């Protein structure tokens, strides 16, 4: 009788970027607050935290709900893009704990990977080039390449299509509640790694696991 081969549960990993691989959410919280104040509106941390992990269109909806139709999202977006370009070009971009260990493991085990980020491709390329992460990924999907951002599942469904792997064989790594909702809507297991926001209990109950840092993910990828 032959020896049965132990199969791993996941053949591919889908990475969020901001707040998951790089500590950019903290970097931009301050900028977002300043921009909204410059535009003549009061702002709280609760409002800025709502914007984490959203595409530009979803951000527009949230800000218009908060401040009304008179809020000029086009001006906000232009200012934010200018600040991002300045910050991402000039400031150090911290890499999240455990990332290098996880990427090395994926390479060694020939596990596929892809970046699925709500950021536009220009921002993604700049961030990942400056941090040295880009060379570890040949596949990516960005927020300006899909119609609906998280919490809709579009970006993850597109990622699965590019990976050419069954959703049931993929694992998503996320740091936001909207990311968890999108992952579950796509029918893909998700591991949560906290950055700035703790999801509501009902969403935490839906995750595959919660890890303290990215290196802890490795245990769920071993055969």
C-alpha positions, 0 to 999 in steps of 0.5 A: 500500500502506498503512502498517502500524500498530505495535502495543504489546505491552501494553495494561494494567499491573497494579501491586503496592503495598507495596514496589513503589509505596511503601516500606512494606515497610521501614516495617513490618519493624520493627513486625512484629519488635517485635510478635512479640517482644512476644508472647514469641517470638524473631524473625529478619529471615529470618522477617519477610521471608517475610511480604512480599507475603502476605495475612493468611491466608497470613501466619497459615500461615507464622507457625503453621509457624514458632511452632506452633498456640499462636501467636495470629495474631488478636492479632498481626493486631490489633496489626499493624493498629493499628501500620499505622494509626498509622504510615500516618497519622503517618509520611511514606510514601516513594514509590518512584523512577520512579513519577510518570514511569511514571504520567504515561506511562501517562496520556499513552499511554492505557494502562490500569492497576490496583492489585492488592495483598495489603493490605486496602482500608482500608490501600490507600486510606489509603496511596494517598490520603496519597501522592497516588497514588490519583487515578491509579487508578480500578481496584483489587483488595485482599487482603480481596476474594479467597480466596487470596493470592499465590503463588496467581494469584487477585488477578491474574486478578481484576485482568484481569477488571476491566481487561477485557483479555486476560492476554497483553496485560497486564504485572504489576509486582512486587517479591516472589517470591510475586508472580512466582509468582502472575503466571506462574500467571496467565499474565501477563508480569511485570517484577521491581523489587527492594525487600527480597528477591531471588527464587530464580534459578529464578523470576528466569529466568521474568520478562519483565525486571528494572528498577532503578526504575519509570521503566525500565518505560517502555521496555517499554511503548513502541510 
